[in-house]
């Protein structure tokens, strides 16, 4: 039980603030070049974060095995969807033509 709380707290302290900041388009300028498009990356990180509470909360609440299994399936779908879309956004960013630098 303790490890579930530790995992949920760890994901909440790391992925949730980062995902919310990116979804709100609040990223330092020095990271914008690597993270563009910023907003989609934030939303996809939030989808990955959603896996933790969807999996942990029913177990912590003592839900039935059927409910726990259903929540695990939903959490897995969130994780896979978030990873696929995050990879797709990164792939399309890398495939865009590079704009000419100013002053060159």
N, C-alpha and C positions, 0 to 999 in steps of 0.2 A: 504494500500500500504506500509505503514511504517513497518508493522509487517512482510511482505514478505522480505523486505530488511534486517531486523534484523535477521530473521531466516536463510536467505541465508548467511549472514555474519557470524553468529554463527557456522553454519555447516562448512563453509569454514575455519574458524580459528581453529576448533577443529578436525574434522574428516579428512580433506584433508592432513595436515602435518603428522598426525599419520599414516594414510594409506600409504602415500608415503614413509615415513621412514621404515615402516614394509615391504613394497613391495621391497624396496632396501636392505633389510636385515640389517638395521641400528637400532638395539635395544640394550639397555644396557644389560650387562651380567646378572644382577640380575633379569631381567624379562624374559630371554630366557626360563627358565624352565616352566613358566606358559603359554607362548605364542607359544610354538612350535606346529606345523610348522609356522615359522614367516612369510615367504613370502605369503603363501596362505591366512593367516589371513589379511595381508595388502591388498591383491587384493580384498578380500571379503568386507573389510571395505570401499574400494574405490567404490565398487558396491553400498553399502548402501549410501555413500555420493552422488553418481550420482543421487539419487532420488531428492535431494534438487534443483540443478540447472535445471533439466529436468522439474520439476513442477513449479518452480518460474519464470524462464526467460520468458516463453510464456505469463504468466499472467502480468509480468512487462512490456512486449513489447506491450500489448494490442492485442494479437492474437485473432482470432475468437474462439467462443465457441467449435467448432469441433476440432480445433487444440489443444486447451487447454485440452479437454477431452482425445484426443489421447496421449498427452504428460503425462497426469496424469496416464493413463493406462501403458505407458512405464515406468514411474517412479515407479509405484507400482510393476511392474514386476522386476525391478532392486532391489527394497527393499526386496521382497520376496525371490528372487534368492540369494541375498547376505546373508540374514539371514539363509536360509536353508543350504547353503554351509558352512557358518561360524559355524553353529551348528554341521554339519556333521564333519568338521575338528576337532572341539573340542571333539566330541564323539569318533572319531577314535583315537585321542591322548590319551584319558582317558582309552581306551580299550587295548592299547599296553602293553606288559609285561614290568615290571620294571626291569631295568638292575641292576646287583649287584654292590654295591658301591665299589670303589677301597679302599684298605686298611682294608677291613672288614675280 
